[in-house]
Amino acid sequence: MLDNDGDIHPLFHGAPKTTEFRKLRKRLVREVREAIETYGMVRKGDRWLVCLSGGKDSYTLLAVLTELQWRGLLPVDLLACNLDQGQPNFPATVLPEFLTKMGVPHRIEYQDTYSIVVDKIPQGRTMCALCSRLRRGNLYRIAREEGCSAVVLGHHRDDILETFFMNLFHGGRLATMPPRLLNEDGDLFVHRPLAFVAEADCEAFAHAMRYPIIPCDLCGSQEGLQRQQVKQLLDGWEARNPGRRQVMFRALMNTRPSHLLDPNLFDFAGLMAGAGPAPTDAPDLRTGD
């Protein structure tokens, strides 16, 4: 993955030459390839709408997907898209200028969803849920208009973990953001190629490349968000037990329905003694069963 003159995409011009950065870049490419292959995201000839907010995660997503496409490892067409939601003081020229300079095919869409959110959400309440729904609806529309088969989002490993614990603590269910899903209408996929990537790596990469980061002033600046509370909890666990996030993430890929409580996933009532080994994995001895 060494860059030679004339063999580098503009998104990687000026990349640091340090060994540390090269290892980071290789790790990002490897983890994104692994997620794409593990969850069967690619169908040759597809067109992907790569959604950009201007944050560290979406810049990393665009760069790594472009790296893979540039080197013939991702046989899809990429269209970058930013949805300007009319947030006050949003630097509307940053992404169009950046994408044009980098030679990245893109579409910039303006939809004032901010005014709708402010009108519908009482002062002091979090805006993220409604903002997300309105954004997703517009991105689906744009994907259809552009002939895309998938909407590609920049959610990383830590986002997936945080969502799992939010559902656990506040939603009463075991669920999170899947790396790949089909939308309710059944005509578009949603892909999360950064599913195996740590947030810290996205931050290190985007800052090392000096991409023009745009902060989220609509919901990211609000205090007391459930997600922020969960993030602080996970940060504490990670500080006390380094590697804890990765262990918990692996658990999401290693479920045992017979050792949970959902009768819709496992036929507990149908278990019969003397009928041979139970149709399940070996029990976890720490559970006492």
GIDA-V598690 format. One record per pair of residues at least 4 apart in sequence whose ideal C-beta (glycine too) atoms are under 6 Angstrom apart, sorted by the first residue. I is the first residue (numbers start at 0). J is the second residue. Records with the same first field share a line. If there is no record, write none. Layout:
I: J, J
This chain:
0: 25
2: 7
7: 11
8: 65, 69
9: 101, 102
10: 62, 65, 101
15: 20, 207
20: 207
23: 203, 204
27: 63
28: 63, 66
30: 195, 196
31: 63, 192
33: 37, 195
34: 178, 192, 194, 195
35: 40, 41, 192
38: 178, 179
40: 179, 190
43: 74
45: 75, 148
46: 76, 146, 147
47: 75, 77, 149, 151
48: 78, 80, 142, 147, 150
49: 61, 77, 79, 151
50: 80, 138, 152
51: 57, 79, 81
52: 57
53: 94, 213
55: 201, 202, 205, 212
56: 153, 155, 201
57: 153
58: 205, 210
59: 201, 204, 205
60: 153, 193
61: 79
64: 77
65: 69
67: 72, 73
68: 73, 77
78: 104, 145
79: 98, 103, 105
80: 106, 141
81: 94, 107
82: 108, 134, 137
83: 91, 109
84: 112, 113
85: 111, 113
86: 113, 216, 217
92: 96
93: 211, 213
94: 98
95: 107
97: 211
98: 103, 105
108: 141
110: 137
112: 133
116: 120, 126, 129, 130
120: 124, 126
125: 221, 224
126: 130, 218
127: 131, 218
138: 150
139: 187
142: 147, 150, 187
149: 188, 190
150: 187, 189
151: 190
152: 191
153: 193
154: 158, 176, 191
155: 193, 196, 198, 201
156: 196, 197, 248
157: 198
159: 175, 176
160: 247, 248
161: 226, 229, 230
162: 175, 176
163: 175
164: 168, 229
165: 169, 225, 229
166: 170, 172, 174
169: 225
178: 191, 194
179: 190
180: 189
181: 185, 188
182: 187
196: 200
205: 210
215: 219
216: 220
236: 243
237: 243, 244
255: 280
256: 264, 265
257: 265, 279
262: 267
282: 288
